[in-house]
Amino acid sequence: MKEIKNIKEYQEIIKGDKPVLLDFYADWCGPCQTLLPIVEKLADKHKSDFVIAKVNVDKNSELALKFSVRSIPALFFILDGEVKENINGLQTEAALDAIIHKYSTIATH
């Protein structure tokens, strides 16, 4: 799974033709560490139709500020450069998989 380290990398990713899921996290955040293997598994499962990337809020405060991240984990679903949905807190794999499927279906039609 890719880690976005700056605004430029973020801008490159959203220019692509795939929907994007950004996972804002921190190393010290327990729920974030619980969510990380789930997000990594989904990134591998959906690599052909979705870009899933993580953003460390401590190392990339500029991007966290741009998305107004107030609590973590924070997940943002982006389609055509626009945030379509965001979710805060720990999520199940099934719940995230359903949302990923929803946006990958929209993108291919």
N, CA, C and O atoms as a GROMACS GRO file, in nm:
protein
  436
    1MET      N    1   0.085  -0.118   0.000
    1MET     CA    2   0.000   0.000   0.000
    1MET      C    3   0.090   0.125   0.000
    1MET      O    4   0.188   0.132   0.074
    2LYS      N    5   0.054   0.218  -0.081
    2LYS     CA    6   0.134   0.341  -0.095
    2LYS      C    7   0.111   0.434   0.023
    2LYS      O    8   0.000   0.445   0.075
    3GLU      N    9   0.217   0.501   0.064
    3GLU     CA   10   0.204   0.607   0.163
    3GLU      C   11   0.227   0.741   0.094
    3GLU      O   12   0.328   0.761   0.027
    4ILE      N   13   0.133   0.833   0.112
    4ILE     CA   14   0.147   0.967   0.055
    4ILE      C   15   0.225   1.052   0.154
    4ILE      O   16   0.188   1.064   0.271
    5LYS      N   17   0.333   1.111   0.105
    5LYS     CA   18   0.421   1.187   0.194
    5LYS      C   19   0.407   1.338   0.180
    5LYS      O   20   0.456   1.413   0.264
    6ASN      N   21   0.340   1.384   0.074
    6ASN     CA   22   0.324   1.528   0.054
    6ASN      C   23   0.207   1.558  -0.041
    6ASN      O   24   0.150   1.468  -0.102
    7ILE      N   25   0.174   1.685  -0.050
    7ILE     CA   26   0.062   1.729  -0.135
    7ILE      C   27   0.084   1.691  -0.281
    7ILE      O   28  -0.010   1.653  -0.351
    8LYS      N   29   0.208   1.700  -0.327
    8LYS     CA   30   0.238   1.669  -0.467
    8LYS      C   31   0.202   1.523  -0.499
    8LYS      O   32   0.142   1.496  -0.602
    9GLU      N   33   0.238   1.430  -0.410
    9GLU     CA   34   0.205   1.289  -0.431
    9GLU      C   35   0.054   1.270  -0.432
    9GLU      O   36   0.001   1.191  -0.511
   10TYR      N   37  -0.016   1.341  -0.345
   10TYR     CA   38  -0.163   1.334  -0.342
   10TYR      C   39  -0.221   1.381  -0.475
   10TYR      O   40  -0.310   1.317  -0.531
   11GLN      N   41  -0.171   1.493  -0.526
   11GLN     CA   42  -0.222   1.548  -0.652
   11GLN      C   43  -0.197   1.453  -0.769
   11GLN      O   44  -0.280   1.444  -0.860
   12GLU      N   45  -0.084   1.383  -0.767
   12GLU     CA   46  -0.055   1.284  -0.872
   12GLU      C   47  -0.156   1.170  -0.869
   12GLU      O   48  -0.204   1.126  -0.973
   13ILE      N   49  -0.187   1.122  -0.749
   13ILE     CA   50  -0.279   1.008  -0.734
   13ILE      C   51  -0.420   1.045  -0.782
   13ILE      O   52  -0.484   0.966  -0.851
   14ILE      N   53  -0.469   1.164  -0.745
   14ILE     CA   54  -0.607   1.196  -0.782
   14ILE      C   55  -0.621   1.232  -0.930
   14ILE      O   56  -0.733   1.241  -0.980
   15LYS      N   57  -0.510   1.253  -0.999
   15LYS     CA   58  -0.516   1.278  -1.144
   15LYS      C   59  -0.546   1.150  -1.222
   15LYS      O   60  -0.587   1.156  -1.338
   16GLY      N   61  -0.526   1.036  -1.158
   16GLY     CA   62  -0.547   0.908  -1.225
   16GLY      C   63  -0.693   0.881  -1.254
   16GLY      O   64  -0.780   0.960  -1.216
   17ASP      N   65  -0.719   0.769  -1.321
   17ASP     CA   66  -0.857   0.737  -1.359
   17ASP      C   67  -0.926   0.642  -1.261
   17ASP      O   68  -1.039   0.600  -1.285
   18LYS      N   69  -0.859   0.609  -1.150
   18LYS     CA   70  -0.918   0.519  -1.050
   18LYS      C   71  -0.970   0.598  -0.931
   18LYS      O   72  -0.915   0.703  -0.897
   19PRO      N   73  -1.075   0.547  -0.866
   19PRO     CA   74  -1.118   0.609  -0.739
   19PRO      C   75  -1.006   0.591  -0.636
   19PRO      O   76  -0.922   0.503  -0.649
   20VAL      N   77  -1.007   0.676  -0.534
   20VAL     CA   78  -0.901   0.676  -0.433
   20VAL      C   79  -0.962   0.666  -0.294
   20VAL      O   80  -1.065   0.727  -0.264
   21LEU      N   81  -0.896   0.587  -0.209
   21LEU     CA   82  -0.929   0.583  -0.066
   21LEU      C   83  -0.805   0.628   0.008
   21LEU      O   84  -0.699   0.567  -0.004
   22LEU      N   85  -0.819   0.736   0.086
   22LEU     CA   86  -0.710   0.783   0.171
   22LEU      C   87  -0.739   0.744   0.315
   22LEU      O   88  -0.848   0.770   0.366
   23ASP      N   89  -0.642   0.683   0.380
   23ASP     CA   90  -0.652   0.643   0.520
   23ASP      C   91  -0.557   0.732   0.600
   23ASP      O   92  -0.436   0.714   0.596
   24PHE      N   93  -0.613   0.829   0.674
   24PHE     CA   94  -0.534   0.915   0.762
   24PHE      C   95  -0.516   0.843   0.895
   24PHE      O   96  -0.613   0.800   0.956
   25TYR      N   97  -0.389   0.831   0.939
   25TYR     CA   98  -0.358   0.755   1.060
   25TYR      C   99  -0.239   0.816   1.132
   25TYR      O  100  -0.178   0.912   1.084
   26ALA      N  101  -0.207   0.760   1.249
   26ALA     CA  102  -0.085   0.795   1.321
   26ALA      C  103  -0.030   0.668   1.385
   26ALA      O  104  -0.106   0.576   1.418
   27ASP      N  105   0.101   0.662   1.403
   27ASP     CA  106   0.164   0.544   1.461
   27ASP      C  107   0.119   0.519   1.605
   27ASP      O  108   0.115   0.404   1.650
   28TRP      N  109   0.084   0.624   1.678
   28TRP     CA  110   0.045   0.612   1.819
   28TRP      C  111  -0.103   0.581   1.839
   28TRP      O  112  -0.147   0.562   1.952
   29CYS      N  113  -0.179   0.575   1.730
   29CYS     CA  114  -0.326   0.558   1.737
   29CYS      C  115  -0.362   0.409   1.734
   29CYS      O  116  -0.340   0.341   1.633
   30GLY      N  117  -0.417   0.359   1.845
   30GLY     CA  118  -0.454   0.218   1.855
   30GLY      C  119  -0.553   0.172   1.748
   30GLY      O  120  -0.526   0.074   1.678
   31PRO      N  121  -0.668   0.242   1.734
   31PRO     CA  122  -0.764   0.202   1.630
   31PRO      C  123  -0.703   0.206   1.489
   31PRO      O  124  -0.739   0.126   1.403
   32CYS      N  125  -0.612   0.302   1.466
   32CYS     CA  126  -0.547   0.312   1.335
   32CYS      C  127  -0.463   0.186   1.308
   32CYS      O  128  -0.463   0.133   1.197
   33GLN      N  129  -0.392   0.139   1.411
   33GLN     CA  130  -0.308   0.021   1.396
   33GLN      C  131  -0.393  -0.104   1.375
   33GLN      O  132  -0.352  -0.197   1.306
   34THR      N  133  -0.511  -0.106   1.436
   34THR     CA  134  -0.605  -0.218   1.417
   34THR      C  135  -0.660  -0.216   1.273
   34THR      O  136  -0.678  -0.321   1.212
   35LEU      N  137  -0.687  -0.098   1.221
   35LEU     CA  138  -0.745  -0.082   1.088
   35LEU      C  139  -0.643  -0.108   0.976
   35LEU      O  140  -0.680  -0.153   0.868
   36LEU      N  141  -0.516  -0.078   1.002
   36LEU     CA  142  -0.414  -0.084   0.898
   36LEU      C  143  -0.407  -0.218   0.823
   36LEU      O  144  -0.402  -0.216   0.700
   37PRO      N  145  -0.405  -0.334   0.891
   37PRO     CA  146  -0.401  -0.460   0.815
   37PRO      C  147  -0.524  -0.481   0.727
   37PRO      O  148  -0.515  -0.542   0.620
   38ILE      N  149  -0.638  -0.431   0.771
   38ILE     CA  150  -0.762  -0.442   0.693
   38ILE      C  151  -0.749  -0.359   0.565
   38ILE      O  152  -0.781  -0.406   0.456
   39VAL      N  153  -0.703  -0.236   0.581
   39VAL     CA  154  -0.687  -0.147   0.466
   39VAL      C  155  -0.580  -0.202   0.370
   39VAL      O  156  -0.596  -0.195   0.249
   40GLU      N  157  -0.471  -0.257   0.426
   40GLU     CA  158  -0.366  -0.315   0.341
   40GLU      C  159  -0.420  -0.435   0.262
   40GLU      O  160  -0.387  -0.451   0.144
   41LYS      N  161  -0.501  -0.517   0.325
   41LYS     CA  162  -0.561  -0.632   0.257
   41LYS      C  163  -0.652  -0.585   0.143
   41LYS      O  164  -0.649  -0.641   0.033
   42LEU      N  165  -0.733  -0.482   0.169
   42LEU     CA  166  -0.822  -0.428   0.066
   42LEU      C  167  -0.743  -0.362  -0.047
   42LEU      O  168  -0.783  -0.370  -0.163
   43ALA      N  169  -0.632  -0.298  -0.013
   43ALA     CA  170  -0.547  -0.235  -0.116
   43ALA      C  171  -0.496  -0.341  -0.212
   43ALA      O  172  -0.492  -0.318  -0.333
   44ASP      N  173  -0.457  -0.455  -0.159
   44ASP     CA  174  -0.407  -0.564  -0.243
   44ASP      C  175  -0.521  -0.624  -0.326
   44ASP      O  176  -0.505  -0.651  -0.445
   45LYS      N  177  -0.635  -0.643  -0.262
   45LYS     CA  178  -0.751  -0.704  -0.329
   45LYS      C  179  -0.804  -0.616  -0.444
   45LYS      O  180  -0.847  -0.668  -0.547
   46HIS      N  181  -0.799  -0.484  -0.426
   46HIS     CA  182  -0.859  -0.392  -0.524
   46HIS      C  183  -0.756  -0.312  -0.605
   46HIS      O  184  -0.790  -0.210  -0.664
   47LYS      N  185  -0.631  -0.359  -0.609
   47LYS     CA  186  -0.526  -0.279  -0.673
   47LYS      C  187  -0.552  -0.251  -0.821
   47LYS      O  188  -0.499  -0.154  -0.875
   48SER      N  189  -0.633  -0.335  -0.888
   48SER     CA  190  -0.658  -0.311  -1.030
   48SER      C  191  -0.764  -0.205  -1.056
   48SER      O  192  -0.769  -0.147  -1.164
   49ASP      N  193  -0.850  -0.177  -0.955
   49ASP     CA  194  -0.959  -0.083  -0.980
   49ASP      C  195  -0.970   0.030  -0.877
   49ASP      O  196  -1.065   0.108  -0.882
   50PHE      N  197  -0.875   0.038  -0.785
   50PHE     CA  198  -0.885   0.139  -0.679
   50PHE      C  199  -0.745   0.175  -0.631
   50PHE      O  200  -0.658   0.087  -0.625
   51VAL      N  201  -0.721   0.300  -0.597
   51VAL     CA  202  -0.594   0.339  -0.535
   51VAL      C  203  -0.622   0.358  -0.386
   51VAL      O  204  -0.704   0.442  -0.348
   52ILE      N  205  -0.554   0.282  -0.305
   52ILE     CA  206  -0.570   0.295  -0.160
   52ILE      C  207  -0.434   0.335  -0.104
   52ILE      O  208  -0.334   0.266  -0.124
   53ALA      N  209  -0.433   0.447  -0.032
   53ALA     CA  210  -0.308   0.500   0.020
   53ALA      C  211  -0.327   0.548   0.163
   53ALA      O  212  -0.438   0.585   0.204
   54LYS      N  213  -0.218   0.547   0.239
   54LYS     CA  214  -0.226   0.594   0.377
   54LYS      C  215  -0.150   0.726   0.390
   54LYS      O  216  -0.055   0.754   0.317
   55VAL      N  217  -0.196   0.805   0.487
   55VAL     CA  218  -0.137   0.936   0.513
   55VAL      C  219  -0.112   0.947   0.663
   55VAL      O  220  -0.207   0.943   0.742
   56ASN      N  221   0.014   0.961   0.702
   56ASN     CA  222   0.049   0.978   0.843
   56ASN      C  223   0.026   1.124   0.880
   56ASN      O  224   0.093   1.213   0.828
   57VAL      N  225  -0.069   1.150   0.972
   57VAL     CA  226  -0.104   1.288   1.005
   57VAL      C  227   0.010   1.362   1.075
   57VAL      O  228   0.019   1.485   1.066
   58ASP      N  229   0.098   1.289   1.143
   58ASP     CA  230   0.211   1.354   1.210
   58ASP      C  231   0.319   1.398   1.110
   58ASP      O  232   0.388   1.496   1.133
   59LYS      N  233   0.332   1.325   1.002
   59LYS     CA  234   0.434   1.355   0.901
   59LYS      C  235   0.379   1.441   0.787
   59LYS      O  236   0.456   1.497   0.709
   60ASN      N  237   0.247   1.450   0.777
   60ASN     CA  238   0.186   1.522   0.666
   60ASN      C  239   0.070   1.608   0.717
   60ASN      O  240  -0.045   1.588   0.677
   61SER      N  241   0.101   1.701   0.804
   61SER     CA  242  -0.003   1.786   0.863
   61SER      C  243  -0.070   1.874   0.758
   61SER      O  244  -0.187   1.910   0.773
   62GLU      N  245   0.003   1.910   0.653
   62GLU     CA  246  -0.053   1.994   0.547
   62GLU      C  247  -0.173   1.926   0.480
   62GLU      O  248  -0.276   1.990   0.456
   63LEU      N  249  -0.158   1.798   0.448
   63LEU     CA  250  -0.267   1.724   0.384
   63LEU      C  251  -0.380   1.697   0.484
   63LEU      O  252  -0.498   1.703   0.447
   64ALA      N  253  -0.347   1.667   0.609
   64ALA     CA  254  -0.449   1.647   0.713
   64ALA      C  255  -0.531   1.774   0.730
   64ALA      O  256  -0.652   1.768   0.749
   65LEU      N  257  -0.465   1.889   0.724
   65LEU     CA  258  -0.533   2.017   0.735
   65LEU      C  259  -0.624   2.041   0.614
   65LEU      O  260  -0.736   2.090   0.629
   66LYS      N  261  -0.575   2.007   0.496
   66LYS     CA  262  -0.654   2.023   0.372
   66LYS      C  263  -0.785   1.944   0.381
   66LYS      O  264  -0.888   1.989   0.331
   67PHE      N  265  -0.782   1.828   0.444
   67PHE     CA  266  -0.901   1.743   0.458
   67PHE      C  267  -0.975   1.768   0.589
   67PHE      O  268  -1.073   1.700   0.619
   68SER      N  269  -0.929   1.866   0.668
   68SER     CA  270  -0.990   1.898   0.797
   68SER      C  271  -1.004   1.775   0.887
   68SER      O  272  -1.107   1.754   0.951
   69VAL      N  273  -0.898   1.694   0.892
   69VAL     CA  274  -0.900   1.573   0.976
   69VAL      C  275  -0.895   1.615   1.122
   69VAL      O  276  -0.800   1.680   1.166
   70ARG      N  277  -0.998   1.577   1.197
   70ARG     CA  278  -1.008   1.611   1.339
   70ARG      C  279  -0.986   1.490   1.429
   70ARG      O  280  -0.938   1.503   1.541
   71SER      N  281  -1.022   1.373   1.378
   71SER     CA  282  -1.000   1.250   1.454
   71SER      C  283  -0.955   1.141   1.358
   71SER      O  284  -0.986   1.145   1.239
   72ILE      N  285  -0.882   1.044   1.410
   72ILE     CA  286  -0.830   0.936   1.326
   72ILE      C  287  -0.867   0.803   1.389
   72ILE      O  288  -0.889   0.797   1.510
   73PRO      N  289  -0.874   0.696   1.311
   73PRO     CA  290  -0.855   0.694   1.167
   73PRO      C  291  -0.967   0.769   1.093
   73PRO      O  292  -1.083   0.770   1.135
   74ALA      N  293  -0.928   0.831   0.983
   74ALA     CA  294  -1.023   0.903   0.897
   74ALA      C  295  -1.003   0.851   0.755
   74ALA      O  296  -0.892   0.852   0.702
   75LEU      N  297  -1.112   0.807   0.694
   75LEU     CA  298  -1.106   0.750   0.560
   75LEU      C  299  -1.185   0.838   0.464
   75LEU      O  300  -1.300   0.873   0.490
   76PHE      N  301  -1.121   0.872   0.352
   76PHE     CA  302  -1.183   0.958   0.252
   76PHE      C  303  -1.189   0.885   0.119
   76PHE      O  304  -1.088   0.835   0.069
   77PHE      N  305  -1.309   0.878   0.062
   77PHE     CA  306  -1.329   0.817  -0.070
   77PHE      C  307  -1.339   0.929  -0.172
   77PHE      O  308  -1.424   1.017  -0.162
   78ILE      N  309  -1.250   0.925  -0.272
   78ILE     CA  310  -1.239   1.033  -0.371
   78ILE      C  311  -1.264   0.976  -0.510
   78ILE      O  312  -1.206   0.874  -0.549
   79LEU      N  313  -1.352   1.042  -0.584
   79LEU     CA  314  -1.382   1.002  -0.721
   79LEU      C  315  -1.375   1.126  -0.808
   79LEU      O  316  -1.436   1.228  -0.776
   80ASP      N  317  -1.301   1.118  -0.917
   80ASP     CA  318  -1.284   1.232  -1.008
   80ASP      C  319  -1.233   1.356  -0.935
   80ASP      O  320  -1.277   1.467  -0.962
   81GLY      N  321  -1.140   1.336  -0.840
   81GLY     CA  322  -1.078   1.446  -0.769
   81GLY      C  323  -1.164   1.509  -0.661
   81GLY      O  324  -1.126   1.611  -0.603
   82GLU      N  325  -1.280   1.451  -0.633
   82GLU     CA  326  -1.374   1.509  -0.538
   82GLU      C  327  -1.405   1.409  -0.426
   82GLU      O  328  -1.431   1.291  -0.452
   83VAL      N  329  -1.402   1.457  -0.300
   83VAL     CA  330  -1.436   1.370  -0.188
   83VAL      C  331  -1.585   1.338  -0.194
   83VAL      O  332  -1.669   1.427  -0.190
   84LYS      N  333  -1.616   1.210  -0.205
   84LYS     CA  334  -1.756   1.165  -0.214
   84LYS      C  335  -1.810   1.119  -0.080
   84LYS      O  336  -1.930   1.127  -0.053
   85GLU      N  337  -1.719   1.071   0.006
   85GLU     CA  338  -1.763   1.015   0.133
   85GLU      C  339  -1.644   1.013   0.228
   85GLU      O  340  -1.530   0.991   0.186
   86ASN      N  341  -1.671   1.035   0.356
   86ASN     CA  342  -1.565   1.014   0.454
   86ASN      C  343  -1.623   0.949   0.579
   86ASN      O  344  -1.738   0.973   0.617
   87ILE      N  345  -1.540   0.867   0.642
   87ILE     CA  346  -1.580   0.789   0.758
   87ILE      C  347  -1.470   0.805   0.864
   87ILE      O  348  -1.351   0.802   0.832
   88ASN      N  349  -1.510   0.820   0.988
   88ASN     CA  350  -1.413   0.825   1.098
   88ASN      C  351  -1.427   0.702   1.185
   88ASN      O  352  -1.536   0.647   1.201
   89GLY      N  353  -1.315   0.659   1.241
   89GLY     CA  354  -1.318   0.548   1.336
   89GLY      C  355  -1.292   0.414   1.270
   89GLY      O  356  -1.283   0.402   1.148
   90LEU      N  357  -1.281   0.314   1.356
   90LEU     CA  358  -1.252   0.178   1.313
   90LEU      C  359  -1.370   0.121   1.234
   90LEU      O  360  -1.485   0.134   1.275
   91GLN      N  361  -1.340   0.057   1.121
   91GLN     CA  362  -1.443   0.000   1.034
   91GLN      C  363  -1.413  -0.148   1.010
   91GLN      O  364  -1.299  -0.192   1.024
   92THR      N  365  -1.517  -0.223   0.975
   92THR     CA  366  -1.495  -0.363   0.941
   92THR      C  367  -1.449  -0.375   0.796
   92THR      O  368  -1.470  -0.285   0.715
   93GLU      N  369  -1.387  -0.486   0.766
   93GLU     CA  370  -1.343  -0.511   0.629
   93GLU      C  371  -1.463  -0.514   0.534
   93GLU      O  372  -1.458  -0.460   0.424
   94ALA      N  373  -1.572  -0.579   0.578
   94ALA     CA  374  -1.692  -0.590   0.493
   94ALA      C  375  -1.751  -0.452   0.462
   94ALA      O  376  -1.792  -0.426   0.348
   95ALA      N  377  -1.756  -0.364   0.561
   95ALA     CA  378  -1.812  -0.231   0.540
   95ALA      C  379  -1.728  -0.152   0.440
   95ALA      O  380  -1.782  -0.089   0.349
   96LEU      N  381  -1.596  -0.156   0.456
   96LEU     CA  382  -1.508  -0.083   0.364
   96LEU      C  383  -1.512  -0.144   0.225
   96LEU      O  384  -1.512  -0.072   0.125
   97ASP      N  385  -1.515  -0.276   0.218
   97ASP     CA  386  -1.520  -0.345   0.089
   97ASP      C  387  -1.646  -0.304   0.011
   97ASP      O  388  -1.640  -0.285  -0.110
   98ALA      N  389  -1.758  -0.291   0.081
   98ALA     CA  390  -1.884  -0.251   0.016
   98ALA      C  391  -1.874  -0.110  -0.042
   98ALA      O  392  -1.921  -0.085  -0.152
   99ILE      N  393  -1.812  -0.019   0.033
   99ILE     CA  394  -1.797   0.119  -0.017
   99ILE      C  395  -1.700   0.123  -0.135
   99ILE      O  396  -1.726   0.192  -0.234
  100ILE      N  397  -1.590   0.050  -0.124
  100ILE     CA  398  -1.494   0.043  -0.235
  100ILE      C  399  -1.564  -0.010  -0.360
  100ILE      O  400  -1.547   0.044  -0.470
  101HIS      N  401  -1.642  -0.114  -0.344
  101HIS     CA  402  -1.715  -0.172  -0.458
  101HIS      C  403  -1.811  -0.070  -0.520
  101HIS      O  404  -1.823  -0.061  -0.642
  102LYS      N  405  -1.878   0.005  -0.434
  102LYS     CA  406  -1.973   0.107  -0.482
  102LYS      C  407  -1.902   0.208  -0.572
  102LYS      O  408  -1.952   0.240  -0.680
  103TYR      N  409  -1.786   0.259  -0.530
  103TYR     CA  410  -1.717   0.362  -0.609
  103TYR      C  411  -1.641   0.303  -0.728
  103TYR      O  412  -1.627   0.371  -0.830
  104SER      N  413  -1.594   0.181  -0.718
  104SER     CA  414  -1.527   0.122  -0.835
  104SER      C  415  -1.630   0.091  -0.944
  104SER      O  416  -1.598   0.096  -1.063
  105THR      N  417  -1.754   0.059  -0.904
  105THR     CA  418  -1.862   0.035  -1.000
  105THR      C  419  -1.901   0.164  -1.070
  105THR      O  420  -1.922   0.166  -1.191
  106ILE      N  421  -1.911   0.273  -0.993
  106ILE     CA  422  -1.943   0.405  -1.052
  106ILE      C  423  -1.836   0.446  -1.152
  106ILE      O  424  -1.866   0.496  -1.260
  107ALA      N  425  -1.711   0.423  -1.115
  107ALA     CA  426  -1.598   0.468  -1.199
  107ALA      C  427  -1.592   0.393  -1.330
  107ALA      O  428  -1.546   0.447  -1.430
  108THR      N  429  -1.638   0.267  -1.333
  108THR     CA  430  -1.628   0.188  -1.455
  108THR      C  431  -1.750   0.202  -1.546
  108THR      O  432  -1.753   0.142  -1.653
  109HIS      N  433  -1.848   0.278  -1.504
  109HIS     CA  434  -1.969   0.297  -1.585
  109HIS      C  435  -1.988   0.440  -1.632
  109HIS      O  436  -2.085   0.470  -1.701
   0.00000   0.00000   0.00000
